[in-house]
Structures are given as C-alpha cells and as structure tokens.
C-alpha cells in the first residue's frame, strides 16, 4: 500500500534525495571533527559547517553567518535563549499559539526565577482569528516597563493561523524590547527576514519545512541582540586553556562536537527550497489546504477548527462521537499518515474547546500533491458514512 503522508507539521517526508546524498558525503568525505585539527578531513568538516552558516544566514536575511548556531532541534534553540537571558523577575509576552518548547521553559523560569508570563490573544469570537492589527494592538496594550521579551509562534502547528511577525517586530523595535520568533512551522514556507522583520532571536527546526534531517535545528541571533549566557559549557576547539567559554559567536553557544552530517543535510534542504522556490512551495501548500478544508467542510459530523482561515498548511478537525485517536487509526489502516492528540500545544485547544479530546491534524508540505488529498477524502468518506 502506497503511503499518503499528511504529517508534515511533525516532520517532512520524504526528504529530497539531495539531503541524504549530502549527509553521506559529509560522513565519507568530511569525516573529521570541525575546528579540532588542521588535517584534510577536519578542514573539510569546518568548511562544510561554515558554508551551512552562510546558507542559513542568507536564507533568513542575516549578514552575520557567525550568528547562526546549530542545535539538535528548535526546542534546544528556544531554551538557549530563554535560559540564557536575564529574565528573572521580568515579564515575557507569548501568543496563544505557543508550543511547549516555549511554554515549558518559561514555566520553569516562573518557578525558579519569578518570571511573569502573559498571553496575548490570537483567536477572536466566531470562526476565525483576530486581524493582524488587533493582534499587534493586543501586544501593545500588554507592554510594561518590566517586559523583557516578546515571543511569537510564527505559524501554528494546530491550525492555519499565522502571526504578523513584521508588525510585531516593528512594535518591539520601537519599544526596544527583544523579539523571539519560533519559526518551526513557517521556515521554508513563509518568507522570513531577520532585519526586515525586526527579529532578535529566530529559532527553528531543521527537519520540518526546511527539509533537513531530524536532529537539526537553528538559532539565529540578530546583530544588535544580546548574546545569551551559555547554558552548556565545554570544548569547541577555541581557547582550550581557558576555563571559560569564549564570549563571541558562534563558539560562545556551541559546546561539543557538532553533527556535521545533520548540518550538511539541512544545508541541502535549504538549497532545494531555493531550487524549487519558496513561493511555489507555499502556493502549493495553500492550494492543498483549501482543498482539504472544502472536503472536510462537506463531510457529515466533522468539525473543523478555525475553518475561517483561508490559507495555511495545517488543519485540525474531529468527527462527532469518535475519539481523535480512533479516527487517526482508521486513516492509518488506509495508509494515510496523520497525527491525533494535543500536538504539544495546549493554548489553542483551550480556545477551541478541545482540551479534553484533542484533534486530528492533517498537514501538507513539500512533496504533497492533489492525489494525497483525494485519497484522504475517500478514506474520510468511509469513516463518516456511519456517523450519528
């Protein structure tokens, strides 16, 4: 049975062939430890890592490749910022879209350092979300002298909501408040420019729409932003006789051996996005999203959450009188890969009223096609046939 993959919000699959090829080349041709020696294999590894920093910097509108940090995933990147800034006793604003990658570190800091967390609204009454202007106004109304950071999940991993990061960034820049963007769901689909969008800290997964392998993530730090204190100390081939971490990037925040194959794969994924065109990828995702929305809206007993959002990559729904996990099992039996549950993101479920049961989530990405939506629809017709 041929698989239909509609779980791109978790990780993209299949990866472009170039990603696996780049990882293999890294292991066979650049197998040394970057920054640790002057022999050929170590130098090749160092060159590969630096080239990947340059690729990521250019892709996200940064002129400082040294401010590109490699981590195992977006969660590590977010933690590096939240635990590395002096947030004790200060206030942090987060959106209703935030993932546990942001919520849980902040909860820890609430308990240990007295950090206050305030949530700015994204969802409005009825079937839809607040306008961009209303979202920015909601943030402005919550800014105080103690506000030390504003966080924005650029695109939701539960529904099609996308935040106006350019407007939020302009507000933060005018107020001189640092701005953190979690781009795990948006990087590779939506245009992001560190300078234009006023972003101080950009955290993203490498294994989702950036098409890299699992075990890859990025933190980009703005040129004027404060460098977070290092949460992990160790060797990186620089100033080895000093007991302290270097105070310059990237070495200040990278300890231990980097995963050169994962970095090579991530660079190849970004290069493939450039080859296809991010605009083409985005339009294809939006077209498939609209097809899925129309299909689900026409099925008996199906509730789609935030169906009023006209564009996106992610849809959540439930079938009446059926646990979301059961629906996902029935789809899996037809070779259709989706996710059921709470998706590591509690706040949207409070807004949707799905905190008890969760949702079924379908998400499209690079490589998704019309035939995938047709297979999904036929399977859903069968599931909904006996809905009461």
C-alpha positions as CSV (number, residue, x, y, z in Angstrom):
1,X,0.0,0.0,0.0
2,X,1.4,3.4,-1.0
3,X,1.6,5.8,1.9
4,X,-0.1,9.2,1.9
5,X,1.9,11.4,4.2
6,X,-0.1,14.3,5.8
7,X,2.0,14.8,8.9
8,X,4.5,17.5,7.7
9,X,3.9,19.6,10.8
10,X,5.7,16.8,12.7
11,X,8.5,16.3,10.2
12,X,8.8,16.5,6.5
13,X,8.8,13.3,4.5
14,X,10.1,12.1,2.2
15,X,13.2,14.3,2.1
16,X,14.8,15.5,-1.1
17,X,17.3,13.0,-2.4
18,X,20.0,15.7,-2.2
19,X,19.6,15.7,1.6
20,X,20.6,12.1,2.1
21,X,23.4,12.4,-0.5
22,X,24.8,15.4,1.3
23,X,24.8,13.6,4.6
24,X,26.6,10.6,3.1
25,X,29.2,12.8,1.6
26,X,29.8,14.5,4.9
27,X,30.4,11.2,6.5
28,X,32.7,9.8,3.8
29,X,34.5,12.9,2.6
30,X,34.5,15.3,5.6
31,X,34.6,12.9,8.5
32,X,36.9,14.9,10.7
33,X,35.9,16.9,13.7
34,X,35.3,20.6,12.7
35,X,37.6,23.1,14.4
36,X,39.6,20.5,16.2
37,X,42.6,19.9,13.8
38,X,44.3,21.1,10.7
39,X,44.2,17.8,8.7
40,X,42.2,17.5,5.5
41,X,39.1,15.8,6.9
42,X,38.8,18.3,9.8
43,X,39.3,21.2,7.4
44,X,36.6,19.9,5.1
45,X,34.2,19.5,8.0
46,X,34.9,23.0,9.1
47,X,34.3,24.4,5.6
48,X,31.1,22.5,5.4
49,X,29.8,23.9,8.7
50,X,30.8,27.4,7.7
51,X,29.1,27.1,4.3
52,X,25.9,25.9,6.0
53,X,26.1,29.0,8.3
54,X,26.4,31.2,5.3
55,X,23.5,29.5,3.5
56,X,21.2,29.8,6.6
57,X,22.2,33.4,7.2
58,X,21.4,34.4,3.6
59,X,18.1,32.5,3.6
60,X,16.9,34.3,6.7
61,X,18.2,37.8,5.7
62,X,21.2,38.0,8.1
63,X,24.6,39.4,7.2
64,X,26.3,37.6,10.1
65,X,26.9,33.9,9.4
66,X,28.8,33.7,12.7
67,X,25.4,34.4,14.4
68,X,24.0,31.2,13.1
69,X,24.0,28.5,15.8
70,X,23.4,24.8,15.2
71,X,21.3,22.8,17.7
72,X,19.6,19.3,17.7
73,X,16.2,20.9,17.3
74,X,14.2,24.1,17.8
75,X,13.5,23.2,21.4
76,X,17.2,23.4,22.3
77,X,17.4,26.7,20.4
78,X,14.5,28.2,22.3
79,X,15.9,27.0,25.6
80,X,19.3,28.5,24.8
81,X,17.6,31.9,24.6
82,X,15.1,31.7,27.4
83,X,17.5,30.3,29.9
84,X,20.4,32.5,28.6
85,X,18.8,35.9,29.0
86,X,18.4,37.6,32.4
87,X,14.7,37.2,32.7
88,X,14.4,36.8,36.4
89,X,11.7,39.0,37.9
90,X,10.7,40.3,34.4
91,X,7.7,39.8,32.1
92,X,7.5,37.8,28.9
93,X,4.7,38.0,26.4
94,X,3.7,34.9,24.5
95,X,1.0,34.2,21.9
96,X,-2.0,31.8,22.1
97,X,-0.2,29.7,19.5
98,X,2.9,28.8,21.5
99,X,4.4,25.3,21.6
100,X,5.6,23.6,24.8
101,X,9.1,24.4,23.5
102,X,8.3,27.9,24.8
103,X,5.7,27.2,27.5
104,X,7.7,24.7,29.5
105,X,11.0,26.6,29.8
106,X,9.0,29.7,30.8
107,X,7.1,27.7,33.4
108,X,10.4,26.5,34.8
109,X,11.6,30.1,34.9
110,X,8.3,31.1,36.6
111,X,9.0,28.6,39.4
112,X,12.7,29.2,39.7
113,X,13.3,32.9,38.9
114,X,10.0,34.7,39.3
115,X,9.4,35.3,35.6
116,X,5.9,36.6,34.8
117,X,4.2,35.3,31.7
118,X,1.3,37.0,29.9
119,X,-0.6,35.6,26.9
120,X,-1.7,38.0,24.1
121,X,-4.7,36.9,22.2
122,X,-4.8,35.5,18.6
123,X,-8.3,34.0,18.4
124,X,-11.4,36.0,18.3
125,X,-15.1,35.2,18.6
126,X,-16.7,33.1,16.0
127,X,-15.0,31.1,13.2
128,X,-11.7,32.9,12.7
129,X,-8.9,34.8,14.3
130,X,-8.1,38.4,15.2
131,X,-6.8,40.7,12.5
132,X,-3.1,41.5,12.3
133,X,-3.9,44.9,13.6
134,X,-5.8,43.5,16.6
135,X,-3.0,41.1,17.4
136,X,-0.4,43.9,17.4
137,X,-2.7,46.1,19.4
138,X,-3.2,43.4,22.0
139,X,0.6,43.1,22.4
140,X,1.0,46.9,22.7
141,X,-1.7,47.0,25.4
142,X,0.3,44.5,27.4
143,X,3.7,46.0,27.3
144,X,5.0,47.3,30.6
145,X,8.3,48.6,31.9
146,X,9.1,45.1,33.1
147,X,8.5,43.4,29.7
148,X,11.8,41.8,28.8
149,X,10.9,39.7,25.8
150,X,8.0,39.1,23.3
151,X,7.6,35.6,21.8
152,X,5.7,34.8,18.6
153,X,5.0,31.3,17.2
154,X,5.0,32.4,13.6
155,X,2.7,29.6,12.3
156,X,0.6,27.3,14.4
157,X,1.1,23.6,14.4
158,X,-2.6,23.0,15.2
159,X,-4.4,25.2,12.7
160,X,-3.7,27.6,9.8
161,X,-3.0,30.7,12.0
162,X,0.0,32.8,11.0
163,X,1.1,35.7,13.1
164,X,2.1,39.1,11.6
165,X,5.8,39.0,12.7
166,X,6.8,42.0,10.7
167,X,4.2,44.2,12.6
168,X,5.2,42.6,15.9
169,X,8.9,43.1,15.2
170,X,8.3,46.8,14.3
171,X,6.5,47.3,17.6
172,X,9.2,45.6,19.6
173,X,11.9,47.5,17.9
174,X,10.2,50.8,18.6
175,X,9.8,49.8,22.3
176,X,13.3,48.4,22.5
177,X,12.1,45.0,23.6
178,X,13.8,41.8,22.3
179,X,11.7,39.7,19.9
180,X,11.9,35.9,19.7
181,X,10.2,34.1,16.8
182,X,9.6,30.3,16.8
183,X,9.6,29.6,13.1
184,X,9.4,25.8,13.4
185,X,6.2,25.6,11.2
186,X,6.9,28.5,8.9
187,X,10.6,28.4,7.9
188,X,10.7,27.0,4.4
189,X,7.1,28.0,3.6
190,X,6.9,31.7,4.6
191,X,9.4,34.5,3.8
192,X,11.4,35.4,6.9
193,X,14.0,38.2,7.0
194,X,15.7,38.9,10.3
195,X,16.4,42.5,9.6
196,X,13.2,43.4,7.8
197,X,11.0,41.7,10.4
198,X,12.8,43.0,13.4
199,X,13.7,39.6,14.8
200,X,16.4,39.3,17.6
201,X,16.2,35.6,18.1
202,X,15.0,33.2,15.4
203,X,14.5,29.6,16.5
204,X,13.5,26.9,14.1
205,X,13.5,23.2,13.5
206,X,15.6,21.9,10.6
207,X,13.6,18.8,10.0
208,X,10.3,20.2,9.0
209,X,9.7,22.6,6.1
210,X,13.4,23.3,5.8
211,X,13.6,19.6,4.7
212,X,16.7,18.7,6.7
213,X,17.1,15.6,8.8
214,X,15.8,15.0,12.3
215,X,18.4,16.1,14.8
216,X,18.9,19.5,13.1
217,X,17.8,22.9,14.3
218,X,18.9,26.6,14.1
219,X,19.2,29.7,16.3
220,X,19.9,32.9,14.5
221,X,20.8,35.9,16.7
222,X,20.3,39.5,15.4
223,X,23.5,41.6,15.1
224,X,22.3,44.0,17.8
225,X,20.8,41.5,20.1
226,X,22.2,40.5,23.4
227,X,24.2,37.2,23.3
228,X,22.5,34.8,25.8
229,X,24.7,33.3,28.5
230,X,25.9,29.8,27.7
231,X,23.7,27.1,29.3
232,X,26.1,24.4,28.3
233,X,29.9,24.6,28.7
234,X,32.5,22.5,27.1
235,X,35.2,22.2,24.4
236,X,34.8,23.7,20.9
237,X,38.4,23.9,19.8
238,X,38.8,27.6,20.8
239,X,40.7,29.0,23.8
240,X,41.2,25.5,25.2
241,X,43.4,26.6,28.1
242,X,40.7,28.9,29.5
243,X,38.1,27.5,31.9
244,X,35.5,29.9,30.5
245,X,33.5,29.7,27.3
246,X,34.5,32.2,24.6
247,X,32.5,35.4,24.6
248,X,32.0,35.6,20.8
249,X,29.7,33.8,18.4
250,X,29.3,31.1,17.4
251,X,31.7,29.5,19.8
252,X,30.0,31.1,22.9
253,X,26.9,29.0,22.4
254,X,28.2,25.8,20.7
255,X,29.9,23.3,23.0
256,X,31.0,19.9,22.0
257,X,31.1,18.2,18.6
258,X,28.6,19.4,16.0
259,X,26.6,16.9,14.0
260,X,28.3,17.6,10.6
261,X,26.1,15.1,8.7
262,X,22.9,16.7,10.0
263,X,24.2,20.2,9.2
264,X,25.1,19.1,5.7
265,X,21.6,17.6,5.2
266,X,20.0,20.8,6.5
267,X,22.0,22.9,4.1
268,X,21.0,20.7,1.2
269,X,17.3,21.0,2.3
270,X,17.6,24.8,2.2
271,X,19.3,24.7,-1.2
272,X,16.4,22.5,-2.5
273,X,13.9,25.1,-1.3
274,X,15.9,27.7,-3.3
275,X,15.8,25.5,-6.4
276,X,12.0,24.9,-6.2
277,X,11.2,28.4,-5.0
278,X,9.6,29.1,-1.6
279,X,6.8,30.9,-3.3
280,X,5.9,27.8,-5.3
281,X,6.0,25.6,-2.2
282,X,3.8,28.0,-0.3
283,X,1.2,28.3,-3.0
284,X,1.0,24.5,-3.5
285,X,0.5,24.1,0.3
286,X,-2.2,26.8,0.3
287,X,-4.0,25.2,-2.6
288,X,-4.0,21.8,-0.9
289,X,-5.1,23.4,2.3
290,X,-8.1,24.9,0.6
291,X,-9.0,21.5,-1.0
292,X,-8.8,19.8,2.4
293,X,-10.9,22.5,4.0
294,X,-13.6,22.1,1.4
295,X,-13.5,18.3,1.7
296,X,-13.8,18.3,5.5
297,X,-16.5,21.0,5.5
298,X,-18.6,18.8,3.2
299,X,-18.5,15.7,5.4
300,X,-21.3,14.9,7.9
301,X,-20.4,15.1,11.6
302,X,-17.0,16.8,11.0
303,X,-16.0,19.9,12.9
304,X,-13.0,21.9,11.5
305,X,-11.3,24.2,14.0
306,X,-10.7,27.7,12.7
307,X,-12.0,26.9,9.3
308,X,-12.3,30.6,8.6
309,X,-8.6,30.8,8.0
310,X,-8.3,30.8,4.2
311,X,-4.6,29.8,3.9
312,X,-2.3,27.6,5.8
313,X,-0.5,24.2,5.9
314,X,-2.2,22.7,9.0
315,X,-5.9,21.7,9.7
316,X,-7.4,20.2,12.8
317,X,-10.7,18.5,13.0
318,X,-12.8,16.0,14.9
319,X,-15.5,13.5,13.8
320,X,-18.6,13.5,16.0
321,X,-18.8,10.8,18.7
322,X,-15.3,9.5,17.6
323,X,-12.1,9.9,19.6
324,X,-9.5,11.6,17.5
325,X,-7.1,8.7,18.1
326,X,-9.6,6.3,16.6
327,X,-10.0,8.4,13.5
328,X,-6.3,8.5,13.1
329,X,-6.1,4.7,13.5
330,X,-8.7,4.3,10.8
331,X,-6.8,6.6,8.5
332,X,-3.6,4.8,9.2
333,X,-5.2,1.5,8.2
334,X,-5.8,3.1,4.8
335,X,-2.1,4.1,4.6
336,X,-2.8,7.7,5.5
337,X,-0.4,9.3,8.0
338,X,-1.9,12.0,10.3
339,X,-1.5,12.9,13.9
340,X,-4.0,12.8,16.7
341,X,-3.9,14.4,20.2
342,X,-2.8,17.7,21.5
343,X,0.3,18.3,19.4
344,X,2.4,19.6,22.3
345,X,0.5,22.9,22.1
346,X,-2.1,23.4,24.9
347,X,-3.3,27.0,24.4
348,X,-5.1,26.6,21.0
349,X,-7.0,23.7,22.5
350,X,-8.4,26.0,25.2
351,X,-9.5,28.4,22.6
352,X,-11.1,25.6,20.5
353,X,-12.7,23.8,23.5
354,X,-10.8,20.6,22.6
355,X,-8.7,20.3,25.8
356,X,-10.4,17.1,26.7
357,X,-10.3,15.2,23.4
358,X,-7.6,16.8,21.3
359,X,-7.9,16.9,17.5
360,X,-7.0,15.0,14.3
361,X,-4.3,17.0,12.5
362,X,-3.6,16.9,8.7
363,X,-0.6,19.0,7.4
364,X,0.8,19.4,4.0
365,X,4.3,20.3,2.8
366,X,7.0,19.9,0.2
367,X,6.0,16.9,-2.0
368,X,2.3,16.9,-1.1
369,X,0.0,16.6,-4.1
370,X,-3.6,16.6,-5.1
371,X,-3.7,12.8,-5.2
372,X,-2.9,12.8,-1.5
373,X,-6.0,14.9,-0.7
374,X,-8.1,12.6,-2.9
375,X,-7.0,9.5,-1.0
376,X,-7.6,11.2,2.3
377,X,-11.1,12.3,1.2
378,X,-12.1,8.8,0.1
379,X,-11.0,7.4,3.4
380,X,-12.8,10.1,5.4
381,X,-16.0,9.5,3.4
382,X,-15.9,5.9,4.6
383,X,-15.2,6.9,8.2
384,X,-18.0,9.4,8.2
385,X,-20.6,7.2,6.5
386,X,-21.9,5.8,9.8
387,X,-21.5,8.9,11.9
388,X,-24.5,9.6,14.1
